[in-house]
């Protein structure tokens, strides 16, 4: 675990990204974006699929036009991706990131507010959290549709802090992708990256307050003794 010199003593809430952070679904989004594109005759590269992680839908259509031409319909491809992914999850189940349930329980036990800030719509986010057995753990579920701009703009984290009755600096944001990291940092949150499909590169490192190899590192950052109690 690597972190900057800022302390976490003033943190009162932890706000989590969903896909790739709490749920092991980023790999599915990566796979099924490419398969959906292929259904319509487009060759989406691995780099392009990675670019879409947590990206606000308002920026996706212009990218698709740039990549695949004027006739490419983002909504059509998104519907295909959702169909493919839903079918896969229905057959294989939903994977939760290791340590997620334990961490959420520890945070609640130590008085931290817990929220989700996701590009996923509220219906799907709620459904997935319920399937994962995590829905009841959260004080707020904040989705990009609730704000003007999604990630990488700061709106979603600013709104999450407002809904929790806190300042952004009192919130720790936990993210796995560059778009999410930029959003949280720009909002003023203590931003932790738990890498999933990619490690932080030199361009994204200035936006990160700490890097943890897994969700279990969040408890250490907050000085939570996982055997009970809180370190001093």
N, C-alpha and C positions, 0 to 999 in steps of 0.2 A: 504494500500500500504506500502510495506517495501522496503527500499533501503540502499545501502552502503553509505560511505562518499564521494564517487566520485561525482563531480558536472557534470552537463550536458551542461555547458555553451559552450563547444567547439564542440558540436554535430552539424553537418551540413547535415546529412542524416539519414533517418530512413529506415531500411531494414526489411521487413516483411517475415516471413514464410507464406505459403499459407493455406494448409489444417489444420484446427483446430485453426488458428490464425486470418486470414481474412475471411475465409469461414468455415461454420459449417459442415465440411465434414469429420473430423477425426472420428466421431462416425460412419459414413458410411464405411470408410475404415476398422475400427475395425469390424463392422458387416459382411461386405462382404468378407474380408479375411477369416473369419471363415466359411462362407457359401461356398465359393469357395473350400476351403480345404475339406469340408464335401462332396462336389460333387465327389471328387476323393477318398473318403474313409479315409481321414485323420481327426483326432480330434485335431484341433488347440485350445489350451487353451486361456483364456482371457489374461493371462500373456504373452504368445507368441505373440498374436496379438498386444498387447501394445508395445512389443519390436520392432516391425516393423515400428513404427512411425518415419518418415523422414529418415529411415535407407538407406544408399547407396545400390543400387542393387548388388554391388560387394560383399557385406557381407550377402545378403539374401540367395543366393543359398547354401552356406556352412551351414547356420543355418537350412534351410529346410532339408538338408542331415542329419544333426545331429538330428533333431526332428523326421523326418519321413522316413529316409532311403535313400539309394543311388538312388532309382528309382524315387524319387519325383522330378518333373520338375518345377522349379520356374517360368519359362516363361509360362508354361501351366496354372498354378494356377493364375498367374498375369492376364493373358488374361481373365480367368473366372471371377476374381474379377472385372476387368474393365467392362466386359459385364453386370454383375449384378448391379454394381453401376451406370453405364450409364443409364440402364433401369429404375432404381429407380428415378434418377434425372430427366429423361425425363417425368416421370409420376407425380412426386411430386414437381419438381422445385429445385432450388439451394438456400440454406439459407446462408445469409451473417451474419457474427458476428455483434451483436449489437454495434453501434457506429463506425463501420469501415468507412463508407462513410463520416461521419462527421469529423472524425479524419483526414482522408486523405485530405479533403478540408482545414481544419485548418492548416495542415502541409504545404500544397502548398501556402496558403495565407501568411504564415510566412517565406517563402523562403527556407524551407527544401527540399532537394532532397528526392525522394521516390522510393524505389525499392522493388522487390520481390526476395527472394532466396529460391528456392523450389526444392524438389526431383522430382517433376512432370515435364514431358517433355514440351518443349516450345509450341507445338501445343495445348496440353490439357490445360496447364496453361493459355494460351491466350484465348482459348475458354471459359473457366470457368470465367475468369475475365471479358470478354465481356458480358457473361450472367448475371453476377452480377452487371454490370454497373460500374465497377471499372477500366477497362483496361486503359482508358485515364488518369488516375491519376498518372501513374508511368513513371519515367524517364528511368528505366531499368527493364527488367525481366531476372533474372539469374537462370539457371536450372543446375542441377547436371550433365547433359550430356555435359555441356560446360567445365567441369573441370575433372581432373584425378580421384579425389575421391569426393564423396558426403559426406553428414553428416554421422557420427559425426566428420569427418576430417574437417580441417579449410578451405580447398580449395575454397569452394563456397563463403564464406564471404570475403576471401582475393581477389578473382576475382571480387566480387561485388564492393568492395571499389576501386579497380583499375579502373573498368569501370566508376565509378562515379568521378574519379579523386581525390580521397581522401585517407587519411590514415585510417586503420581500427579503430583506436581510435577516429576518427571523425564521426564514424557511430554508431548509436544505432540499435541493432538487437532485434527484437520482435519475441519470440518463445513460443510454447506451450508444447514442448516435450523435454525430456532429451537429445536425440541425437542432436537436433537443438541447445539447450543451450550450449552443449559441443563444437559444431562446432564454434559457434559465439564467445564464450569466448576464445577458443584457438587461434582464429584469432586476438584477441585483441579488439573486439568490446565492447561497453557498452551494456551488455546483460540483456534484460528485459524478464521475463517469465510472460505470461498471461495464467495461467493453464486452461486446457480444460478437458481432461478425468481423469487426475491425478494431485495431488498437488506435489510440489517439496519435495523430501525426503532428508534425511541428506547427502546422497552421492552427490546429485546434487546442493545443496545449495551453496557450495563454488564457483561454476561456474556462479552464478547469481549476477548481479549488483543490480537488483530491481525486485520485484514481484508486479504485479498489478492485481486486481480482474477482471478488464475488460479493454478493449481498451481505454476507456475514461481516465484512469489513465496516459496514455502516455502524454497527453497534460499537465497534472499537473507536471509530471517529467521535461518537457521542459519549464515549467513556462509560458505556453500559457494560457492566459485568454480566456476561451471559449465564453465570452460575447463580445469579441473583444479586440485586443491589446495583449501585452505580458507583463507579470509581470516583475518586476525588482528584 
